[in-house]
Amino acid sequence: MTDMSGKICVVTGSTDGIGLETAKTLASKGAKIIIHGRNADKGARALAAINALSPKEPVEFIKADFASLADVRAMAEQLNIMLPRIDVLINNAGASSTAQLSQSKDGHELTFAVNHLAPFLLTHLVLDKLKAAPSARVVNVSSVGHKMAPFDINDLMTEKAKPVHAYFRAKFANILFSNQLARRLSDDGISSNALHPGTVKSNFGHEAKQTALFYKLATPFLVKQGAATLIYLASSPEVEGATGGYYFKCKLKAPAKETDDVNLAELLWQKSEALVGL
């Protein structure tokens, strides 16, 4: 097992699911863990679950709603005050599409705001702490769903497409951002990689009792499987220095070809800066 003693890891969206599983595993490897979520009660339960493993380092919880850029800024401020550096930043927090579009507290399409704008802003605001680490890693959770709808740089708020496309576009944006971050930080000793965690949970077919029972029984296995690639990218010496990749099942995979478009990535970067007020 890779020793993570002395490493400081921030895991967003880590009060349940693959985020919590990732935080627990990294803590068991000796890392200091900062978990994040928008619900204080779930945060307390997550802290208890990790502390039950008797981690070497104290675990901390930060409450922040990623539907609010003000909350993201407040979280970044807390991290910048409390931490000397960040060795691993895992951008895991996210939201799925809904039948109807809704807005974030800042007036942006909610799914895009939570999945892309929030981690985009957080990463920027803690960049000095990443640069303070000898060899920092940024891990960005995307999805194979990024291939399921065309990405439209001129319709980031999904006003001209089906609501479900908001999620697919946000996951596409995750890879564009991850790749462009890798390019921009290539001389700073910071790697940036994206991943598809796999089938973690599903709402499809829950009308069928057999399918609902399957997911209920399979969820613990699916969560562990889904967290495996996050843990791999955060801790494995095999990917030390590797950057700009897209991974699934701990293997380098080929994402949609358009995610390698440097001009598109730069345009998204500029639009994202404007949307978050950087």
N, C-alpha and C positions, 0 to 999 in steps of 0.2 A: 504494500500500500504506500503510495506516495506521501512523504512527510510534508505537511503544509505548516509546520511550526514556524511562527514568526511572520506568517502571511496574514494580511488583512483583506477580508473579502466582504463586499457589499452585494447582497442578493435582493433585487426588487421583486415584489410579488411573491413573498416567501412565507406567508402564514399558512399555506396549505399547498397541496398538489406537488408538482415537480420542483417548485421553488423551495418548499420546505424540505423535501427529500434531498435536494442539493445542499441546502444549508446544513442539515444534519450530517451528511456525509463529509462535507468539508470541515465541519467542527470536529468530527471524529478523527480527522487526519491531522488535527492540531491547529487549524487556522482560527484566527479571531473573526467572528461573524457578526455582521450587522444585517438584521433582517428588516423587511419593510412590508407594510400593508396599510390599508385604509380603515381597518376595523381594530379598535383597541382590544376588544375581547379575544378576537382571533389571534392578535399579536401576543397576548398573554399566554394563550394555549400553546402557541408555537414556541415561545420561550421555554415553557415548561417541558415541552417535548424534547427540545434540544438539550436543556439542562439535565434532563433525566439520563443523558448519555455521559454525564460528567466530563464536559469538554475542558480542555486545558486552559482556555481563555474565556473570560466573561462574554456572554452574548448580549447584544443590545438590540432594541426595537425602535424603529422610527415610524411614526404614523404620518401618512401623507396620501392624499387623494390625487391620483394622476390625471383626473379630469379637471384639475385646477393647476394652472401654471404657477400660481402663487404658492401652492403647497409644494410643488417641485422645487421652487427656489428656496423655500424654508428648509426643506430636507437637505438640499445641497449646502446651505449655510451651516446646518448642524454637523454634517459630515466634515466640512472644512474646518470647523472649530475643534471637533473631538478627535480627529484622526491625523497622525503625522504623514500618512501616505495611504494610497489604496493600491494594493497589489492586483486585485481582481475585482472588476465591476461586471456583474451579471445583470443585463437588462432583460428581465424575464416578465415583469408585470405586463398584463395585457387585458384586452376585452374582446369578446366576440361580437359579430354583427347581430343586429336585431331586425325584426320584421319592418320596423320603421326607423328612419334616421332620427337621431336626437343630437343635441348640442352639448358641448362641454361648458364649464362655467365661464370660459373665455369666448364662447360663441363659435367654436370650431366643431366640425363633425366629430362626435364623441369617440367612435372607434379609432379614427385616424389620430385624434388627439392623445388618447391613452396609449396606443400601440407605437406611435412614431414620435409625435411632438414631445411628449414627456421624457422618454429616454434620450432623445436628441438634446433637449435642454439640460437634463441632469448630467449627461456626459460632458457637455461643454463646461458646466459650472464647477465640476470637480476635476477638470483636466490637470490643474497644477498638482493635485494630490496623486494622480496617475503618473505624472512626470517625475514625482519625487520617489517613486518606487524604482528599484534597479531594473526590473523587467516586468512591466505591468501587462495585464491582459484585459481586454474588453470582450465579453461574450454576449452576443445579441440573438435572442430567441425569435426566429422567423417561423415559417411553416411552408410545407409543400403547396399550401393554398396560394402561394404567390404566383403559381403558374395557372390558376384557374380563372383569371379574368385579365383583360388587357389593362395595363397601367396607363393612366392619362394624367400627365403632369399638369394639364390645364383644368383638371376636375378633381383636385385633391379632396374636396369636400363631398364628392360623390353626389353631385346635384343632377347629373345627367345620366346616371346609371342606376341599376338595382341596388337596394340597400345592402345586400349581401356582399356586393363588390367592395364595400368600404373595408372589410376585413382583409380581403385578398390584396387590395392596393396597399394597405398598411403593412402587410407582411412583405410585399415587394419592396416597399420603402425601407424596411428594416435592412434588407440586403444591400440596397443602394447605399444607405448610410454606412453600414458596416464596411463595405468595400472602399468608400471614399475616406472614411476615417483611417483605414489601413494605409491608404496612399498618403494622407496628410501627416500621419504620425510615424512614417517609416524611418525617420531619422531620430526619433525620440525613445526608441526601445520599448514601444507600446504596440502590442499586437491587437488586431480586431478581427474576429471571426463570427460568422452567423451559423445557425443550425436549424434543422427541423427536428423537433423532439419525438415525432411519431404520434400515433394515436393515443392520446392521454385520456380522453373521455369523449363521449358522444351523446347527443340527444336524438340521433336518428333511430327510428324504430322502437322508441320506448312505448308505443302502443301495444307492442307484442310483449307478453309477459316473459317469454323465453329470452328475448333480447335484453330486456331490462334486467333480468336476473344475471345474464352473462356479464353485463357491464358492472353490476354490483359486485360480483365475485372477482372479476378481472381487474378492477380498478387498482388495487395495491400493486399488482404486477405491472400494469401499464404505467403507473406513476414511476416505479423504480426504473423501468425500461426507458421512459421518457427523460428521466433525469440523468441517465448514464452519459449522454453526449455533453450535457452541460458540465458535468463533473470532469469529464475527459478534457474538455477545452480549458477548464479552469485550473487543472492541476497536473495533467500528464506531461512528463518530460518529452514525450514523443512530438508534441506540438510547440515546444519551446522555440520562439522566434518565427513560427509559421503565422502568416497573416493574410487577410483578404480571402479567406476560404469559406466554403459552405459545407457543413457536415451533417451526416445522418448516420446513426448507429456507429458513431466514432470513426467514420470513414469520410474522406473528402469526396464530395459529390458535385455534379454539375447542376447549378441552378438554371433558371431561364436565361437564355443568352443575353437578353436585354439588360440584365442586372450588371453586365460588364461595361455598359455604355458610360464612359467617363463624363461626357457632356451632360447626359441625363442626370447622373449622380450629382454633378456640380450645380445644375439648375435646381434640383430638389433641395440641395444644401442651402442655396441662397433663398429659396422660397420659405424653407423651414426657419431660417434665421429671422426672416421678416415676420412670420406668424408667431414666433415665440418672443419677439422683441429683443433679439440680440443685436 
